Amino acid sequence: MAHATDHAAPAILKEVKPAVLPRAILVENNRSFAWITEKVCSIIEGKTPTWWWVCFALACCVASFTVAGITYLVATGVGVWGHANPVNWAWDIVNFVFWIGIGHAGTLISAILCLLRQKWRTSINRAAEAMTIFAVVCAGIFPVFHVGRVWFAWYLFPIPNSNYIWQNFRSPLEWDVFAVSTYGTVSVLFWYVGLIPDLAVLRDRFFKAGNKLRSTIYGFFAMGWRGSNRHWSNYEMAYLILAGISTPLVLSVHTIVSFDFAVSLLPGWHTTIFPPYFVAGAIFSGFGMVLTLMLPLRAIYKLEDLITQYHIDCMCKITLATGTIVGYAYGMEFFIAWYGANPYEGFAFVNRAFGNYAWAYWIMIGCNVITPQFFWFKKVRENTWFVWVLSIFVNVGMWFERFVIIVTSLARDFLPSSWGYYSPSIVEIFTFFGTFGVFSVLFLLFIRFLPIMPMAEIKAVTPQADAHAGHGHDKH
Amino acid sequence: MAAQPHGLIATFETVPDVMHAAEKVRDAGYKSWDCITPFPVHGLDKAMGLKRSIVPRFSLVGGLIGFTTGMSMIFFTGAVDYPLIVGGKPFFSPMFAFPVSYELTILFTAFATIGGMFFLNRLPMHYHPVLKYDQIHRGMDDLFFIVIDARDPKFNFAATKALLEKAGGKSITELEA
């Protein structure tokens, strides 16, 4: 056999030439290194644009809703939120899971795509990681204030309290504390490490421009980075390891978030599909948010050469893939509810689709299962406006997914005598909408003061960064 | 007093140029020298004769400490210091201790990796003779440099300069210490 194959292989290879898939160009119009530096730095160095001030003022106004909502809650008591029997976990946990999910695309882009050597991540990863950190900040608000007496929130950490009773490590809610705080910390570290070389660029540019204050501040955080290749060698290794550990981290965080539900015994929550389904949903919503943020940024700052159509295509395809996984999970939940022959479980799902909250369920299906299917079409992916609108649908749909999971299961569980209908209080609504303001304030500050793209990494994926380009080796 | 020079710096315009020059400097037997590039250049480590980075060793130690911390903390708090029955579950089991230990493994690995990287790079170091070179900002923008340290045993002003010139280096300048 081996003999025959040896002879056959070259003959076939002569006839059928394997097609070489062309690598997509990641920086269009053959831009030089200096052009990339200039383009990214000019966003920070230029005068603050009027639209920025308008957006910033607006974002501050919206953020004040959260501040007001929380102040009122602390002053009055957690009862000002609409959760009560039977729905004791209401908008606060919905919003928490929603915001944490938003963050996941940032880590996915920076970590998993880094490990998979997907070079298209470079021009979007900085902004996506910033999005992650700000989303975690927004997420953190809800569980912290949900504990009621927020000044006791430190009880969640293993610090001996006055009664010397330790935390209950058997509870998934305690696992969540560790998962989310680790996630927040590692995301910040990862982001900062990625920023160091770019901060050094800004330090030098501001020094040359004679701006002593800014050069000192950027210089302080740049840690004296000087582009040494001995440094790059350790730096790249550290970055790779951070990517390697962030990958299981991002998967574990939403898995543990899903344990909050899956480890309980409530019909509709107690399912093994929750961890993968939550992770897929998180990535789906995260990419929705990345598209929502990056498309306007690309248009405003004319970044079409750096965030190319190929980048948008890739993000749309990931949204499509994860959206389809989420759709599959919805179907599989129904199947298992029927196949498992548990009457409570069966009821929970029929109730979701056709009960009191059917409106929320069908918004969820419409936004999460049907919306991404448009991304099968190239024409849709090429229409930036259409992609942007669809990405907003994705965000809305994923918020409703968390709402459906949490509220429908709690509102009607085992005993019809304890059924109820939950609607949010005005304070809850204000606090949640305010978090979009908090997020926007942080994001606007980010695009004004930090390089929105990793210049060093973008330079490394340009054709002229290839040492073998002139020797007829395969080009990147 | 004539300052002791820090070394010589040479400019290169393209990636292949600096790569070939680095190979020449490496082959000439220099040890205390460096390349300055605006981004990590693939293959330059080999051209400089650098060994694989040892950052992973820090990461491994950090990860092991993290996992042990998690497991022993949960064992101590739940089974030793204040045993409390909650929901009929055991005082300690590696099963329920795993998620927290897993997260702490990642947290400690991240700190160890970054700390290790800074330690190996001797950062933060806000002063370095190279940073005084007036063209150094281009090294983080679009040019490539090779710096040969005067402390290198093979350093000889004329010979080193000739080597850098032969390797294609432009505007070779002496760096003040």
Interface residues (C-beta under 8 A of the other chain):
Chain A: S32 F33 A34 T37 P158 Y164 I165 W166 Q167 N168 F169 R170 S171 P172 E174 W175 F178 A179 T182 T185 V186 L189 F190 V193 P197 A200 V201 D204 R205 F207 K208 G219 F220 M223 G224 W225 R226 G227 S228 N229 R230 H231 W232 S233 N234 Y235 E236 M237 A238 I241 L242 I245 S246 P248 L249 S252 I256 F259 M455 A456 E457 K459 A460 Q464 A465 D466 A467 H468 A469 G470 H471
Chain B: T14 V15 P16 M19 D34 C35 I36 T37 P38 F39 P40 V41 H42 G43 L44 D45 M48 L50 R52 S53 V55 P56 S59 G63 M73 I74 T77 G78 D81 Y82 L84 V86 G87 K89 F96 A97 P99 V100 Y102 E103 L104 I106 L107 T109 A110 F111 T113 I114 G116 M117 F118 L120 N121 L123 P124 M125 H126 Y127 H128 V130 L131 I136 H137 G139 M140 D141 D142
